[in-house]
C-alpha cells in the first residue's frame, strides 16, 4: 500500500508543475494598456489592439494622437487639439 501511495505522490508532483500555467506579464509604460487575451489551447489569441495615447505641445496648444502598438501605426491621421 505504501509503495503505491509513494508512486502516486511522485507522479502528482512531477505532473503538477506542467499543468499549472502562470500569466505572463508585459512591461508597461505610461499611458499604455495591455490587450485582453483569450487562451485557446497553447496559443493566446488577442481580441483587442493595444492603443497608446501620445501627447505633445505645439505653439502653446496641447495635442494628442493615438498610436496602435499592436500594428505599429497611427490610429488618427492628424494631431487633435485638446480642449
NORHUPE-V650569 format. One record per helix or strand of 2 or more residues. SS is the DSSP state (helix for helix, strand for strand). FROM is the first residue (numbers start at 0). LEN is the number of residues. Records with the same first field share a line. If there is no record, write none. Layout:
# NORHUPE-V650569
SS: FROM-LEN ; FROM-LEN
This chain:
# NORHUPE-V650569
helix: 1-18
strand: 36-4 ; 42-4 ; 50-8 ; 60-8 ; 72-2 ; 79-2
